[in-house]
Amino acid sequence: MQAKILSILMVLMTMTWTLFAQTTASRVYQIMQDNCAGCHSNAAPDGGLDLEGDGSGVDVYNNLYATAPSNAHAADAGYELIYPGRADKSYLFRLIQDGLEPFIELDAAEMGATPHDDAAIGLTDVEKELIRQWILYGARFSGTAVDESLLEDYYTTGGMESFPNGRPAAPDPSEGFQVKMGPFFLKAGSTGELEYFQKYELDNENPIEVTRIENLMDGNSSHHFIMYDYNTTASAANQQAGLRLYADHFNVGLVEAVQDPTDLKLPEGTAFFWDANKVLDLNSHYINYHNVPYKSEVYANIYYQESGTAAQEMHADLIVKGDICIPNNGDMYSATQTVAYPVGDIYVWALSGHTHQLGRGYKIWTRENFATGELIYDAACYNGIPGCVSPNYDYQHIPFRYFDNLMKLNMNISTGLVHEATWINDTDNVVCWGDTSDDEMMVMIIMFLTDTDGVVTDVENPEAEIETLTAYPNPMTESAVIPLPANVGTVDLHLYDVLGNQIRAIRGINDAQILINRENLAAGVYVYRIENEAGQVFSGKLLVQ
């Protein structure tokens, strides 16, 4: 019986070692055997840390994973020997990285008496990077976290990086802190594209109010950076540590979504309200347009104030239309979606959108009485403000439109917003929703308040400032007349279809009424906007039969 049990144990140990031998963890273990076990042997472990073990690697892994260091200063700082997902909080990596990670600033009290620089232990940049990547991917015992040949190519042959001039400046500790995502490495050329997600735990012991987020990335290679936060500690705890290649956005809320380096400064009197020990979920999408490996990173400088300072909480939402498939016939294809959430009055501060490379346009309108109303956002125009002379849609650099005078909207079953994306698919395949730039997306980003008391800004209320003018006959068949108020002066008229496309413009009208002839107008609903030289705006709807 004992022989049988021993045989089973040997088989299990062999299976464990076989599994381990095929992992990134086994490479890290081998690096430790070659460079560290001399001082950290199981016979005489320096600092009480055994990096030699029994040869299986299992006991060394258990000694390191999520284990508090013996160094009191490091332990008090919340570091672990290996902190899954966070190289900067992994005490072992902090000691051996020797300048590889500029995010790490060693304190003399955590360095210890034994030097751990390159001269002392002889680690190459590739070996240090392999350890960092293993940690960033969650320090798993099984699986391959990163292609070591890609790291060899980057450090030996050469590559490009998001921040060639080094880590960007962080906020003064009295004002804020810096968050870092990455690095993760992309292969050269067309295959070099990945979208990553990363759970990121903050160290704020008390609730804070975030008033500014300075987003720093390579604007030429980054496709987007999105910051979510977990709604509950339980949902955060259930998410795996480190980088991952799938969204798994369960019970998270949107904080922000940007495509370019963006300094997001919230209006005075507003802030994002973050609970103590907030956990973020970061999402970065980089595309490597170069013929060499690319090192991808994103930094976010978070500026905050004490809880209870701001009058209003800034809200953000990401509205997704996922049921899209663009036929590959080379024709213009569009999709629209009505947005009526949240219900009630909101005060819009910012709007933006998102598509991928087949995108040819993205627009947002107000929705009034079940019908499409005023065009308020056009991604083909500078700062998203409709009416530009030379529209140019760039899917990689879709602008935000900021309403310095907050725009009041009522959201319910008959009112709200309508957004539309247009595409031309001239590829060989139908293209549907997906994460890569070869797939497509349709997303609206909205940032808003639910009240304005205490906010230092004005409120633009389209319902209060735009007077309705009625056309007759309405519906019309051949022509209609719009009477103008007395003393309105010279006006311009712009006529739009229900998708916000301008169909006709009549300028310099100086009369008591405006005559609209049908001419080539197709049957349908149209919206007209009339504005005089003093800035007064009038609007209405016209049904053509």
C-alpha positions in Angstrom: 0.0 0.0 0.0 2.8 2.4 0.9 4.5 1.7 -2.4 1.3 2.4 -4.2 0.8 5.7 -2.4 4.4 6.6 -3.1 3.9 5.8 -6.8 0.8 8.0 -7.0 2.6 10.9 -5.3 5.5 10.5 -7.7 3.1 10.6 -10.7 1.4 13.7 -9.3 4.8 15.4 -8.7 5.8 14.5 -12.2 2.6 15.9 -13.7 3.0 19.1 -11.6 6.6 19.6 -12.8 5.6 18.9 -16.4 2.9 21.6 -16.2 5.3 23.9 -14.4 8.1 23.3 -16.9 5.9 24.7 -19.7 5.1 28.0 -17.9 6.4 31.5 -17.6 6.6 30.8 -13.9 9.1 28.0 -14.6 11.3 30.5 -16.5 11.2 32.9 -13.6 12.1 30.0 -11.3 15.1 29.1 -13.5 16.3 32.7 -13.5 16.2 32.7 -9.8 18.2 29.4 -9.7 20.8 30.9 -12.0 21.2 34.2 -10.3 19.7 34.3 -6.8 19.8 30.8 -5.2 23.5 31.3 -4.3 22.5 33.7 -1.6 18.9 32.5 -1.1 19.5 28.7 -0.9 17.4 26.4 1.2 20.4 25.7 3.4 21.2 29.3 4.1 18.4 31.6 2.9 19.6 35.3 3.0 16.9 37.3 4.8 14.9 34.1 5.4 13.9 33.9 1.7 14.4 30.5 0.1 14.6 30.8 -3.7 16.1 27.3 -4.2 13.5 25.1 -2.8 13.2 21.4 -3.4 13.7 21.7 -7.2 10.0 21.4 -8.1 9.4 25.1 -8.1 6.2 24.7 -6.2 7.5 25.6 -2.8 9.4 28.6 -4.1 6.2 29.8 -5.8 4.3 29.4 -2.5 7.0 31.3 -0.7 6.7 34.3 -3.0 3.1 34.6 -4.1 1.1 37.2 -2.1 3.5 36.8 0.8 4.5 39.7 3.1 8.2 40.6 3.0 10.4 40.4 6.1 11.5 44.0 5.5 9.3 45.9 7.9 9.3 49.1 5.8 8.2 47.2 2.7 5.5 45.3 4.6 4.2 48.6 6.1 3.9 50.0 2.6 1.6 47.2 1.6 4.1 45.4 -0.6 4.2 41.6 -1.1 7.1 39.6 -2.3 5.2 39.0 -5.4 2.0 41.2 -5.7 -0.1 39.6 -8.4 -0.7 42.2 -11.2 1.4 45.0 -9.7 5.2 45.0 -10.3 5.6 48.3 -8.4 4.1 46.6 -5.3 6.2 43.4 -5.6 9.1 43.7 -3.2 11.2 41.1 -5.0 10.9 43.0 -8.3 11.5 46.3 -6.7 14.9 45.0 -5.5 16.1 43.5 -8.7 14.6 45.8 -11.4 17.6 48.2 -11.1 16.1 51.1 -13.0 14.0 49.1 -15.5 10.8 50.4 -14.0 10.9 54.3 -13.6 7.6 54.0 -11.7 9.5 52.5 -8.8 11.5 54.8 -6.5 13.3 52.8 -3.9 13.4 54.0 -0.3 16.7 53.4 1.5 14.9 51.6 4.3 13.6 48.9 1.9 16.8 48.3 0.0 18.5 46.2 2.7 22.2 45.5 3.3 22.7 43.3 0.3 23.0 45.0 -3.2 20.6 43.7 -5.8 21.8 45.7 -8.8 23.0 44.4 -12.2 26.6 44.1 -11.0 25.6 42.0 -8.0 23.2 39.6 -9.5 23.8 39.9 -13.3 20.2 39.9 -14.6 19.7 41.0 -18.2 17.0 43.4 -19.2 15.2 40.5 -20.9 15.2 38.5 -17.7 14.0 41.4 -15.6 11.3 42.2 -18.1 10.2 38.6 -18.1 9.8 38.7 -14.3 7.9 42.0 -14.6 5.6 40.7 -17.3 4.9 37.5 -15.3 3.9 39.7 -12.4 1.8 42.0 -14.5 -0.1 39.1 -15.9 -1.0 37.9 -12.4 2.0 35.8 -11.5 0.2 32.6 -12.4 1.8 29.2 -11.8 0.4 27.8 -15.1 0.3 29.3 -18.6 2.5 31.4 -20.7 2.2 35.1 -19.9 4.4 36.6 -22.6 6.4 35.5 -25.7 10.0 35.7 -24.5 11.3 35.9 -28.1 9.3 39.2 -28.4 11.2 40.6 -25.4 14.5 39.4 -26.8 13.7 41.1 -30.1 12.8 44.4 -28.3 15.8 44.5 -26.0 18.4 43.0 -28.3 17.4 44.1 -31.8 15.6 47.3 -30.8 12.0 48.6 -30.7 9.8 51.7 -30.1 8.0 52.8 -27.0 5.1 55.0 -25.9 7.4 57.2 -23.8 10.9 57.4 -25.3 11.7 60.3 -22.9 10.8 58.3 -19.8 8.1 58.4 -17.3 5.9 61.6 -17.4 5.9 63.8 -14.4 3.5 62.8 -11.6 1.3 65.1 -9.5 2.7 66.5 -6.3 1.7 64.1 -3.6 -0.3 66.8 -1.9 -2.5 67.1 -5.0 -2.7 63.6 -6.4 -1.1 60.4 -7.6 -0.1 58.6 -10.8 -1.6 55.4 -12.2 0.2 53.3 -14.7 -1.0 50.6 -17.1 1.5 48.3 -18.7 3.9 47.9 -20.2 2.7 45.3 -22.6 4.6 44.5 -25.8 3.2 44.3 -29.4 4.7 42.4 -32.3 5.9 44.4 -35.3 3.6 45.3 -38.1 0.0 44.3 -38.8 -0.2 41.6 -36.2 0.8 44.1 -33.5 -2.6 45.0 -32.0 -4.0 44.1 -28.6 -6.7 45.4 -26.3 -5.8 44.8 -22.7 -7.7 45.2 -19.4 -6.2 45.5 -16.0 -7.6 45.6 -12.5 -5.8 48.3 -10.6 -6.2 48.8 -6.8 -5.7 52.2 -5.3 -4.4 53.0 -1.9 -6.8 55.8 -0.8 -7.6 55.0 2.8 -10.4 57.6 2.7 -13.0 58.7 0.2 -11.8 61.3 -2.3 -13.2 63.6 -5.0 -11.4 63.5 -8.3 -11.4 66.9 -10.1 -9.0 66.2 -12.9 -7.6 63.2 -14.8 -4.6 63.9 -17.0 -4.4 61.0 -19.5 -0.9 60.4 -21.1 -0.4 58.0 -24.0 1.1 57.9 -27.5 -1.5 59.7 -29.5 -0.2 58.2 -32.7 -0.5 54.5 -31.7 -3.1 54.4 -28.9 -6.6 53.7 -30.2 -8.3 54.4 -26.8 -7.9 54.4 -23.1 -11.0 53.7 -20.9 -11.2 53.8 -17.1 -13.9 51.9 -15.3 -14.5 51.5 -11.6 -16.0 48.5 -9.7 -19.3 49.3 -8.1 -18.7 46.9 -5.2 -15.7 45.4 -3.4 -17.1 42.0 -4.0 -17.1 42.4 -7.8 -13.6 43.7 -7.7 -12.4 40.8 -5.6 -13.9 38.3 -8.1 -11.9 39.7 -10.9 -8.4 38.1 -11.5 -5.3 40.2 -10.9 -3.2 41.6 -13.7 -3.5 42.1 -17.4 -6.1 40.2 -19.3 -7.4 40.1 -22.9 -11.1 39.9 -22.2 -13.5 42.6 -20.9 -15.5 40.8 -18.3 -17.1 44.1 -17.3 -19.4 42.8 -14.6 -20.7 45.4 -12.1 -18.5 48.3 -13.3 -19.2 51.9 -14.1 -17.5 54.2 -16.6 -15.2 56.9 -15.3 -13.8 58.2 -18.6 -13.1 57.2 -22.2 -10.5 59.0 -24.4 -8.7 58.4 -27.7 -5.9 60.9 -27.4 -3.8 62.4 -24.6 -6.5 64.3 -22.8 -6.4 66.5 -19.7 -9.9 66.1 -18.3 -10.6 69.0 -16.0 -14.1 68.8 -14.5 -16.2 72.0 -14.1 -15.7 73.8 -10.8 -18.0 72.4 -8.1 -18.1 68.9 -9.6 -16.0 65.8 -9.1 -16.0 62.0 -9.5 -16.8 60.6 -6.0 -14.5 57.6 -5.2 -14.9 55.5 -2.1 -12.0 54.4 0.1 -9.7 51.7 -1.4 -11.2 52.3 -4.9 -10.5 49.6 -7.5 -10.3 50.6 -11.1 -10.5 48.5 -14.3 -8.2 50.0 -17.0 -8.7 49.3 -20.7 -6.0 50.2 -23.2 -6.0 49.5 -27.0 -2.7 50.0 -28.8 -1.9 49.4 -32.5 1.7 48.9 -33.7 2.1 50.7 -37.0 5.9 50.1 -36.9 8.1 47.4 -38.3 9.7 46.8 -34.9 8.3 45.6 -31.5 6.4 48.3 -29.5 6.3 48.8 -25.8 2.9 50.1 -24.8 2.1 52.1 -21.7 -0.5 54.6 -20.4 -0.3 56.9 -17.4 -3.1 58.7 -15.7 -2.4 61.6 -13.3 -5.3 61.7 -10.8 -5.9 65.0 -9.0 -8.3 65.0 -6.0 -9.6 66.9 -3.1 -11.1 65.9 0.3 -14.5 64.2 0.3 -17.4 66.7 0.9 -15.9 69.6 -1.1 -17.7 69.3 -4.4 -21.4 70.3 -4.7 -22.2 67.8 -7.4 -21.1 64.3 -8.6 -20.0 64.0 -12.2 -21.5 60.9 -13.9 -20.3 59.1 -17.0 -21.8 56.5 -19.2 -20.8 54.4 -22.2 -23.8 53.7 -24.5 -23.1 50.7 -26.7 -25.0 49.5 -29.8 -23.6 46.1 -30.2 -26.0 44.6 -32.8 -24.2 45.9 -35.8 -23.0 44.1 -38.9 -21.9 46.1 -41.9 -22.4 44.4 -45.3 -19.4 44.3 -47.6 -21.1 46.0 -50.7 -19.1 49.2 -50.6 -22.3 51.3 -50.0 -22.8 53.7 -47.1 -24.4 51.9 -44.2 -25.8 53.5 -41.1 -27.2 52.5 -37.7 -29.1 54.6 -35.1 -30.0 54.1 -31.5 -32.3 56.0 -29.2 -30.9 56.9 -25.7 -33.4 57.6 -23.0 -31.4 56.7 -19.9 -31.1 57.9 -17.2 -34.7 59.0 -16.8 -35.3 62.6 -15.7 -33.4 65.9 -16.1 -29.7 65.7 -16.8 -27.1 68.4 -17.5 -24.7 67.3 -20.2 -21.1 68.4 -19.9 -19.4 66.3 -22.6 -20.2 64.1 -25.5 -18.1 61.9 -27.8 -18.3 58.7 -29.9 -16.3 55.8 -31.1 -16.1 53.6 -34.3 -13.3 51.7 -36.0 -11.6 52.1 -39.3 -14.7 51.5 -41.6 -16.4 54.4 -39.9 -17.3 57.4 -42.1 -19.2 59.5 -39.5 -20.7 59.7 -36.1 -23.4 62.2 -34.9 -25.7 62.9 -32.0 -29.1 64.6 -32.0 -31.6 65.6 -29.3 -34.8 63.6 -29.3 -38.1 65.5 -28.8 -41.6 64.1 -28.9 -40.5 60.7 -30.3 -38.7 62.5 -33.2 -35.1 63.4 -34.0 -34.4 67.0 -33.1 -31.4 69.3 -33.1 -28.0 68.0 -34.2 -25.7 68.7 -31.2 -22.6 66.6 -32.0 -20.6 65.9 -35.2 -17.4 63.9 -34.9 -16.3 65.2 -38.3 -16.1 68.8 -37.0 -13.5 70.5 -34.7 -14.4 70.0 -31.1 -17.5 68.0 -32.2 -19.5 71.3 -32.9 -21.8 70.8 -35.9 -21.7 73.1 -38.9 -18.0 73.0 -39.8 -17.1 74.2 -43.3 -14.7 71.2 -44.1 -15.9 68.1 -42.2 -13.2 65.4 -41.8 -14.0 62.2 -39.9 -10.9 60.6 -38.3 -11.9 57.4 -36.4 -8.7 57.4 -34.5 -9.1 61.0 -33.1 -12.8 61.5 -32.5 -13.2 64.8 -30.5 -15.1 65.5 -27.3 -17.6 68.3 -27.3 -17.6 70.1 -24.0 -20.7 72.2 -23.1 -19.2 75.0 -21.0 -22.8 76.0 -20.4 -24.2 72.7 -19.3 -26.9 71.5 -21.7 -30.1 70.5 -19.9 -31.9 67.5 -21.4 -35.0 65.7 -20.2 -34.7 61.9 -20.7 -37.9 59.8 -20.9 -39.7 57.6 -23.3 -40.3 60.4 -25.8 -37.2 62.6 -25.3 -33.5 62.1 -24.9 -30.8 61.5 -27.5 -30.3 59.8 -30.8 -26.9 58.7 -32.1 -25.9 57.4 -35.5 -22.7 55.9 -37.0 -22.1 55.4 -40.7 -19.6 53.0 -42.3 -18.4 51.9 -45.8 -17.3 48.3 -45.9 -15.3 47.7 -49.0 -13.5 44.6 -47.5 -14.0 41.0 -48.5 -16.1 40.1 -45.5 -19.2 41.3 -43.5 -17.8 43.2 -40.5 -19.6 43.0 -37.1 -19.1 44.2 -33.6 -15.7 43.3 -32.1 -12.7 44.6 -30.2 -10.0 44.8 -32.8 -9.7 47.5 -35.5 -10.7 44.9 -38.1 -14.0 44.7 -36.3 -16.4 47.6 -35.8 -18.0 49.5 -33.0 -20.7 52.1 -32.3 -20.3 53.7 -28.9 -21.5 57.0 -27.3 -19.7 58.5 -24.3 -21.7 61.0 -22.2 -20.7 62.9 -19.0 -23.4 64.7 -17.1 -24.7 66.0 -13.8 -28.2 65.4 -12.3 -28.3 68.9 -10.6 -26.4 72.2 -10.9 -26.7 73.7 -7.4 -23.2 74.9 -6.4 -21.7 74.4 -9.9 -19.8 77.4 -11.2 -21.2 77.5 -14.8 -24.3 78.5 -16.7 -26.9 76.1 -18.0 -27.9 76.1 -21.6 -31.5 74.9 -21.9 -32.5 74.4 -25.5 -36.1 74.1 -24.6 -36.1 77.5 -22.9 -34.0 79.4 -25.5 -35.4 78.0 -28.8 -38.9 79.2 -29.6 -41.1 77.0 -31.8 -42.4 78.4 -35.1 -45.2 76.6 -36.9 -45.4 76.1 -40.6 -48.7 75.8 -42.5 -50.0 73.8 -44.2 -48.4 71.1 -42.2 -48.3 68.4 -43.6 -47.5 70.0 -46.9 -47.6 68.8 -50.5 -46.1 71.5 -52.7 -45.2 74.4 -50.4 -45.5 75.8 -46.8 -45.1 79.1 -45.1 -43.5 79.9 -41.8 -44.6 83.3 -40.3 -41.8 85.1 -38.5 -42.2 87.2 -35.3 -42.3 91.0 -35.7 -38.9 92.8 -35.7 -36.9 89.6 -35.9 -34.8 91.1 -38.7 -32.8 89.1 -41.3 -32.7 85.4 -40.7 -31.2 82.2 -42.1 -33.0 78.9 -42.4 -31.5 75.4 -42.3 -33.5 72.4 -43.1 -32.5 68.9 -41.9 -33.7 65.4 -42.4 -34.4 63.2 -39.3 -30.8 62.0 -39.3 -29.5 65.5 -39.0 -28.2 65.9 -42.6 -28.6 69.4 -43.9 -30.9 69.3 -46.9 -31.4 73.0 -47.7 -30.2 76.4 -46.5 -31.8 79.7 -47.3 -29.8 82.7 -46.1 -30.5 86.5 -45.8 -34.3 86.3 -45.5 -35.7 89.7 -44.7 -39.5 89.3 -44.8 -42.5 88.6 -42.6 -42.5 84.9 -43.5 -40.4 82.2 -45.1 -41.7 80.3 -48.1 -40.5 76.6 -48.4 -41.2 75.0 -51.8 -41.1 71.3 -52.0 -39.0 71.0 -55.2 -37.0 67.8 -54.7 -37.9 67.1 -51.1 -38.8 63.4 -50.5 -41.8 62.5 -48.4 -40.9 62.5 -44.7 -40.3 64.5 -41.6 -37.9 67.5 -41.6 -36.6 69.8 -38.9 -36.0 73.5 -39.6 -33.7 75.8 -37.6 -34.0 79.6 -38.0 -31.5 82.1 -36.6 -31.3 85.9 -36.8 -28.3 88.2 -36.6 -28.8 88.7 -32.9 -28.5 85.0 -32.2 -32.2 84.3 -31.6 -33.0 80.7 -32.6 -36.4 79.3 -33.7 -37.2 75.8 -34.8 -40.0 73.5 -35.9 -40.9 70.3 -37.7 -42.4 69.9 -41.2 -44.1 66.8 -42.6 -43.9 66.4 -46.4 -46.4 64.1 -48.0 
